[in-house]
Amino acid sequence: MPQDEEDTPKKTKAALKQDRSPWLTTPKPIKRLFDRFPLVTYPANELPQRKHIERSRNTLYIFALEGDGRNTLPSFNPSCLKWQTYLKLIGVDFVTVLSSNHASPTGSLPFVIPASSATEASTLDTVTPIPSNKLPEWASKIRHVTKQEPENMRYDAYMSLLDHRIRNGWLHTLYLIPANFNAVARSLYIEPSTSSSPVRYALSNTLRAAALAEIHKSSTSPVVDIDALYRESDNAFSALSELLGDDDWFFGKNAPGLLDAAVFAYTHLLLDESMSWKTAEEKLGEGLREGRWKNLVEHRKKIYENCYQ
C-alpha cells in the first residue's frame, strides 16, 4: 500500500541540504568557463525614436526603399501606404523612417512616434508608440477634427472587401506566383534584410508560408482555388468602382477619407511600373490596366497628385 506523507521518515534540514547539494553544484569545468566569460545581461533595446533626431515632428515607421527621403515617396507595402496616405490627406505633419516588423513595438508596421518638445525629449525615458489601429483617433485629436469615417455596417463591409478579398489576391500575387516573388518580393523584403543566402532562403520560405496561411483563413478547403480567389478580388474592385461612381471620393464626401486611402494603397501599387510586376502573371491588376474600372484609375491619379507630387 502507498504510504501516507505522515508515514514518510522526516529528515533534518541539514540532511536534505546534503542530499540536494550534488545536483545544485555547478560542475567545475563549467564554473571555470563562466568565471572567464561571465554572463552579461544587456539593457533592453531602445525604441527607434531615441535615435531619431527630428523629435519635433511626428515619425511614421514604414516599409520603404533606401533613399526615399523625408516622406516624398509612397511605401511599397499596402498597409503602410494606406496610413501614410491617410495622414497626408488629413494634413498631419510627419516624416517617414524606413523600418521593419522586428523594430515595431507591436510586431507589425506601421506605427507612429508622436512629436515631442526638446524638454520632453530630454526628460521622458519613453514615448508611447501609436499602432495603426489607433491612428485615426490619434490623428483626429492632433488635427482637432471629428472622425471622418462613418461607423456603420455599410462602411465596414466595403473596408472588409479590401482587408480580405483584395488582400488575399495581393498575397497570392506577390508571394505565391514565383515570377512576381522573384521580381518584386525578393528585392523589397528579402534582399534588404540580409546578405546571407541561407537566411534569405529561410526568410523566403517563411514569408510564402505565412501568405498561404493567411489565404487559408478565408477558406475551408485545404487547396487554394486560384480562379475563385481572383474572381472574388475582381468582384471586390467592381463593388468599389460602383460605390465610387462619378464622385471624386467614396460615399460622396467633399474630402477623401480612410477608405480612399485604403483603395489607393492597392490601386497605386498594382499600377506602379516601378514595382516591376510580371504582368503576364499578375491577374490582380488586369482590370485596372484594361480599363474596366476607369474611375478607380482616375481616383488613384488624384490622390497621387495630391499627396506625392
Secondary structure, DSSP 8 states (H G I E B T S, - for coil): ----GGGS----HHHHHHHHHHHHS--HHHHHHHHHS----------GGGG-S-TTSEEEEE---TT-TTTTS--SSHHHHHHHHHHHHTT--EEEEE--GGG-TTSSS-EEE----HHHHHH-S----EEGGGHHHHHHHHHT----S--SHHHHHHHHIIIIIIHHHHHIIIIISHHHIIIIIIIIIITTT-S-HHHHHHHHHHHHHHHHHHHHTT-SSSS--HHHHHHHHHHHHHHHHHHHTT-SSGGG-SS--HHHHHHHHHHHHHH-GGG---GGG--TTHHHHTTTTHHHHHHHHHHHHHHH-
